[in-house]
Every structure is written in structure tokens, then in C-alpha cells.
Amino acid sequence: MTRSPDRLAVHLPTHWTPPQALAVHDALDALLAALWAQYEGALLEHLERDDAHPPPPNQPDLFDDELPF
């Protein structure tokens, strides 16, 4: 699993009022808190496994050439 912030494109309405946007923010914040409270151990375990096996780098090794001297 990658944790890229742009992995899920979300398009928000542009017509929300500030109180509406704040209500959505508060609802998402409550959802996040509930998810963390219920799944904290499993999420941390999963994140540790992902960190233990990072994907290989996309950049080639720049110092792999034989030196001419």
C-alpha cells in the first residue's frame, strides 16, 4: 500500500459556505478519530510492514559507470 496524498482524487464543491465546509471537516475528523480508536494497533502493524519493505527506487544508480581512468 502506498500512502501518497494524491492517490485518491477528491473534487470538492465550490459552492459550500464556510459553515458547511467546517461541518464536513468536523465529520471527517470524527471519522478519523473513530477509525484510529478502533484500528490503531492493526494500522500501526500494517504501516510498519510497509516501511520494512519499501519499493525499489525509480532512479537508476548514477554511479554505476566504470571510470575511464
C-alpha positions in Angstrom: 0.0 0.0 0.0 1.3 3.4 -0.9 0.5 6.4 1.2 0.6 9.1 -1.5 -1.6 12.1 -0.8 -2.7 12.2 -4.4 -3.7 8.6 -4.7 -7.3 9.4 -4.4 -8.6 12.4 -6.3 -11.3 14.3 -4.5 -13.2 17.1 -6.1 -15.0 19.3 -3.6 -17.9 21.5 -4.4 -17.0 25.2 -4.8 -20.4 26.4 -3.5 -20.1 25.4 0.2 -20.4 28.1 2.7 -17.7 28.3 5.4 -20.1 26.7 8.0 -20.8 23.8 5.5 -17.1 23.3 4.9 -16.4 23.3 8.6 -19.2 20.7 9.2 -17.6 18.4 6.6 -14.2 18.9 8.2 -15.6 18.1 11.7 -17.4 15.0 10.3 -14.2 13.7 8.7 -12.2 14.5 11.8 -14.7 12.4 13.9 -14.5 9.6 11.4 -10.7 9.7 11.5 -10.7 9.6 15.3 -13.1 6.7 15.4 -11.1 4.7 12.8 -7.9 5.3 14.8 -9.5 4.3 18.1 -10.8 1.1 16.7 -8.0 0.0 14.4 -4.9 1.7 15.9 -3.0 -1.5 16.5 -3.7 -3.0 13.2 -2.9 0.2 11.3 0.4 0.6 13.0 1.3 -3.0 12.3 0.4 -2.5 8.7 2.4 0.7 8.4 5.4 -1.0 10.0 5.2 -3.8 7.4 5.1 -1.3 4.6 8.1 0.6 6.0 10.1 -2.6 6.3 9.7 -3.4 2.6 9.9 -0.1 0.7 9.5 -0.2 -3.0 12.7 -0.1 -5.1 13.8 3.4 -6.1 12.7 4.6 -9.5 16.0 6.4 -10.1 18.8 4.4 -11.7 22.2 4.2 -9.9 24.1 7.2 -11.2 27.5 5.9 -10.2 27.3 2.5 -11.9 29.6 3.5 -14.8 33.2 2.4 -15.0 35.6 5.2 -14.6 37.8 5.9 -17.6 41.0 6.4 -15.6 
